[in-house]
Structures are given as C-alpha cells and as structure tokens.
Amino acid sequence: MPAFPKKWLLVVIALAVLVPLLHPLFPDTVSDYRLFLVSTMIIAAIAVLGLNLLTGFNGQISLGHGAFYAVGAYTAAVLMDHLDVPYWATVPAAAVVCFIVGYLFGLPALKLEGHYLALATFALALAVPQILKYKWLEGLTGGVQGIVLNKPEVPFGLPLSEDQWLYYYCLIVMLVLFWAANNMLNSRSGRAMMAIRDYKIAADTMGIDTALYKTVTFGISAAYTGIAGALSASAIAFVAPDSFNIFLSIKFLIGLVVGGVGSLVGSVVGGIFYVLVDNSAQAISLFVKNDLGLQFDLSAYTIFGILLIVLMYLMPMGIVGGAYLALRRLRRG
Amino acid sequence: MKTNRRTFVTGVSAAAVFSGSKVAFAQKKYDDGATDKEIKIGNTNPYSGPASAYGVIGKTIEAYWKSVNEAGGINGRMVNFITLDDGYSPPKTVEVVRQLVEQEKVLCVFQTLGTPTNTAIHKYMNQKKVPQLFVATGASKWGNPKEFPWTMGFQPDYHTEAVIYAKHMLANVKDAKIAVLMQNDDYGKDYYEGLRDGLGKDVGRIVKQVSYETTDPTVDSQIIQLKDSGANTFFNIAIPKFAAQAIRKAADIGWKPAHYLNNVSSSVASTIKPAGFENSQGILTAQYLMDPTDKQWDDNADMKMWRAWMAKSNPLANLTDASNVYAHAVSFLMHETLKKCGDNLTRENVMKQAANHQKLRVPLLLPGITVSTSPTDFYPVQAVQLSRFKGETWDLFGDVLHAESS
C-alpha cells in the first residue's frame, strides 16, 4: 500500500493542532467532551498500531493485546498512586515494562504459530484481570476496587482546559510513536519483519535472525499498546480489572481489521472506527426504535455486528484498503 | 395511598416554608438541565455485557418517567430521562457520564448502576458538583457527605445488613460456628466486614471463610470446604447464580446449617426456584421491599397500585421480577425529591432536598420502613425486616430492624 502523501499528512496534523483552539468561537462544537472523545480515539489508534506492528507487519496473531494494555495502564496507575510519579513519566515506564513483558511472552510464543499463538494470547487476556485481583497483589493494584487517579494538570500555566491539554498530550505521544514506527518499518529491520511475515523460510535463508526479530517485535508491539494503556489511565483517571476484559482485545482486533491490516493510516482509522461505532451504535438502535417507529428492540451490539458484516463484505481489506482500491478504480475509469 | 398524599402535602408545605423564608418565594432558579418546560436526568445501565440482567431496572425507570410525563410532569415540567448503556465497564461509564454531564447537560444523574462503575465516576461527579443520586449499589461508601457531598445511595448498605445478621446469629444460634462464602470483590468484602463488626468480640466464631470469582463455573468445592469446617451457621454472600448453587450443594451433601442469605439474592424467581424449594426451607434473609411473589401483599394498596401501573405503563416487563419493584420504589423517591425542589432547580437544591426527607413513606417499601435523610445522613433506606423461607415464598417475622452503620 502506498504511503500517505506527505502534503496531506501535514494538513491533517495542522488541523489536529489548530481545531481545539477554536473553542472560544464554537464552544458547543469544539467542546471539552468532544476533545476527550478524540483523545480516546488517539489512544485506541496507538493500541491498534501496536497490534498492527505484530499482526500486520510481522504476521503473528494476537487475541490478547488487552493484557498489555492493562499492564501499561496499571504500571502508570501504580506509579502515580504509590510513588507520586508525574503522569508524563509513566509513559516511558509503561513502555519499558510492557516491552519486557511482551519480549518474555514472545519467547515461548516462538514455538507457537498461527492459531496456537492466537489461543495462547487469548489465555493471557483472560488471565490478566484475574491476576490483577489476586490477593498478594491487592496492596499494589487495589484489587477489584481498582485505583482512582487524578487527571493530568495543565503544565507551564498554559491557558488550556484539562481536556485540551490531555488531547495535545495524547496527540504528541501519537505523532512521536507513528513517526518512530514509520522509520522502523522503512528500515532494514522493518523489511526483515515483513519478510518474516511473507515467507519465513526465505527470510531464514537470507540470514535474518527470525527468532530475535519475532520476539523483539512482540516486545515493541506490547510496548506500543502499553503506552496506550498508560495514556488511558491518565485520561479515564481510573483503572479496575473489569476495564480490561476479553472484549477489549477483541475490539483492538476489530479496529485492526476494519482499519486496514499492515497500514499505519489504517491503525488511525481503526482506532477512530471503534470509538465512533461503539458510541453511535446505541444512538442508531434508539433511532431505529423511536424515530423510524420500527418495533425492533435491536441492542447496540446487534448494530455493531451488522455494521461489521456489511463493512467486511464491502471492504474486505479494511477501510483504508477499500478507499485505496476505490481511488484506483476511479482514476482508471 | 393516603399516607402518600399526606407526606406529599407535608413535603410541599415544607418546601414552601423553606423558599418563603428566603423572600424569593416564586423566583425560579435553574442550573443546567432544568428549564420552565423540562428537567433532564441522566442514567447509565448495563443493557449489554455480563450484567445485562440488570438492564430491566433502567427500562422500568424509563417507563416510570413516561407515566409521570403523561400525568403532567413534575410541577409542570416534563422529565427528559436519558439512559445510556455502559456495558458495566468502568471506562465506558466515565465516557457516557461525561456525555450526559457535558454534552446533554443533565441536571443530575440518577440510579447509575454498579459498584465499580460508580466508583469510576465518584470523583468526577463531585468535582463537577453534579448530583449522583440514589446509585444502584449497596456499598457503604456512597453515604459519605463530608468527602463526597454530591453522591447518595439508596438501599440499605451491605454493611448494615450484615450487622443485623450477626446480631441475629448471636442471639438465636446456640454456640454459633460461622462459615462464610463471599464473592471476591468489594460487595463481598462490605458484607464480610459488616459481619465481623456485628460480631464484635465474638469475631472468633467465624471458623471458615472462602471466596469465589464471578468467572468460576460453580461453588461446589467451596461448599464442601465450608461443611468440613464443622460450622453450624452459614452466611451466603453471593449473587443469585452462585447463591442458588450453594443452597443446592449444601442440601446435596447433607449440610444443614442455619443459613443466612444476603438480600442481593432474595429473589424467589432467580435464586430460590433454581435452587429448589425443598432445599431452601428455613433460609433467612433481610428484606426492605415487598416481594412481588409474596401472596400476603396481594390485597396491599401499594402492590395493587404497582400491578396496575405495570399493566398500563410497563406491560412487557416480568411481574415476578423484584427488580421492577425496586425500580418503581427508587424512582418514586427521585420523583418526590424533584417535587420538593419546586421552582428552585439548582443542583445545590436538588442535593439539599435529597438530604431532607423525613420519614417519607415510599410505596412498596415494607410497612414500617420509611426514608429519612439529613445533611449528615446519606443513607435513605436503613431498615430491614428478617424473613424466613417457607413453602414457596418468604415469610416475614419479627420487627423492622434499624441499624446505624458506621
């Protein structure tokens, strides 16, 4: 898939930076709540990117990235709550912890391929909420009650609201992470990662240390998702084991497939998609019932499911892949 | 219904005296979410996800406000009840509650359901100074007006209930040796702490305590352990599914302790029937609401009113589900609170009126139980009556018990 044109990228970034500043002009359109929603989209995009690095670019399937998200969130929460570490320092800390956890998990995972790896990661996602509730860890994790945190304060006396600052903070972290991912993928290591995905035996023959690359990719992928978890702990200002159930992992996977496997832009689209659809599914179901007057009591998840099926049918390569194909067909026609 | 009208009149005149003393008798005061025509109330409920069985509460509350609006609203204002699905997931609750407060600009949120979910928004609501009223959870932390003046519970808190059981055990079970099954979360811990506090110096009577996770398939092995401890008293702190398993397993292995079942699982339809009537004889629990399956209420005015209301305004709902009784009772309390606010619909006044009920008779609460709150007492319902399972329904006995929780 071709890279996103640089010109457009700069326009999007400029818009992302400037739009929140329009708050005094359009207080209802550019509200704090909307910014908060966009922040959660950014966080989701980072998490999906983490999974994309592993699945999309390295060909290893994970159904358990919610676990790394949880580890990142709890690392941040425990550091802030017990050690009074400032929120911005928790992001690198979460990255390091999650890298180590991901790397270690990647070692035995080397022996597992395809479906077996998917199952192993699935087990991890199921286990993490239980581990967080474990008696011996309760002093640290707060058990089922979880940990209530403070929202990040605006630094340097900037004239921003808490949510505006949170938004910029998430945006900066996302830009740095995407820039890093882009550089890595366009380097020798990135090509090695993709070579392993495409044909492992050939990659082996070319002299690529596949074991090393696969475990390190696992670590990096976990670190990315862990950073998203740490950001979410700051944004939601609360962590509890119930927040990290198996559904979360599935959502990342949905975001990945819907956005576009093996595409950086796809990760962003995927992150936006799942927050947006998650939020509007209930609105649609109410709309069907109240405004169209149909007596279907459709649950929000039914709507979500129908949307997914339709989307997968129309755009089997995800939104970004579908848009790209459509563009190409237009040009040819 | 007589009492109702009388209490209502008292309430209104009290409100009149209140506002009258402040010169501004007819002056209208509004915060976000209130206008001359409308009062906006927000709510979250798990319509999807693992706790979606509780979703009926949200639907019944919605039906309640609809019927209020059809009868002319509250002091001429229509209630706009906005209920959103949070799937029982705390981060989702934060998101939708922020939507309710910042986007929809509701006057208050009401009956947000769940202990972890309410914990996630506890601080936020109090920072924003938006009332978080009559939350649907019995944890004792919701009645802390000093630190959290914008949050109030509704049902008797778990701690109080357990203290009552503890006192009953000490008074009635000879040489009690107590075994406890508890859910491993703060709901279970609240009950357990209450039991320990209630036993006081006799806390050594607890001979065994085991816990389960909501993800466990059964509690069979836990029950066997409890029997082996030689206990003659069993405190069953479990939600309906597991409580039913515990009752059945205890009967299967021939363990016949004095059995105390937490109110959370007192529903005949969802706990006792699956456990088997023959296995449930003599089980004790504490109740504060009329059970819709209890025949003794058939001629009761409250129950008749509720049945008529259900038939007219909520026809699709289950008439044997105690959740529908609960939803009606708690909505009535919110209704009374808003009525008392009169034309002063500020968030401050909503909290003030919520903390200003004196012996309010809420229909469907057991006879003798009333709602009293004050600026230092944020526990609306604080009395229960013990009942014993007999035949196919609960049999209330003894007096209504009041306990002040710490």
Chai-1 contact restraints between the chains, C-beta under 6 A:
chainA,res_idxA,chainB,res_idxB,connection_type,confidence,min_distance_angstrom,max_distance_angstrom,comment,restraint_id
A,Y33,B,R98,contact,1.0,0.0,6.0,A-B,restraint_1
A,Y33,B,E102,contact,1.0,0.0,6.0,A-B,restraint_2
A,Y33,B,Q103,contact,1.0,0.0,6.0,A-B,restraint_3
A,V144,B,D185,contact,1.0,0.0,6.0,A-B,restraint_4
A,V144,B,D186,contact,1.0,0.0,6.0,A-B,restraint_5
A,Q145,B,D186,contact,1.0,0.0,6.0,A-B,restraint_6
A,V148,B,K123,contact,1.0,0.0,6.0,A-B,restraint_7
A,I236,B,P91,contact,1.0,0.0,6.0,A-B,restraint_8
A,I236,B,V94,contact,1.0,0.0,6.0,A-B,restraint_9
A,F238,B,P90,contact,1.0,0.0,6.0,A-B,restraint_10
A,F238,B,A120,contact,1.0,0.0,6.0,A-B,restraint_11
A,A240,B,P90,contact,1.0,0.0,6.0,A-B,restraint_12
A,A240,B,P116,contact,1.0,0.0,6.0,A-B,restraint_13
A,D242,B,P116,contact,1.0,0.0,6.0,A-B,restraint_14
A,S243,B,P90,contact,1.0,0.0,6.0,A-B,restraint_15
A,S243,B,P91,contact,1.0,0.0,6.0,A-B,restraint_16
A,Q282,B,D85,contact,1.0,0.0,6.0,A-B,restraint_17
A,S299,B,S48,contact,1.0,0.0,6.0,A-B,restraint_18
A,A300,B,S48,contact,1.0,0.0,6.0,A-B,restraint_19
A,A300,B,D85,contact,1.0,0.0,6.0,A-B,restraint_20
A,Y301,B,S48,contact,1.0,0.0,6.0,A-B,restraint_21
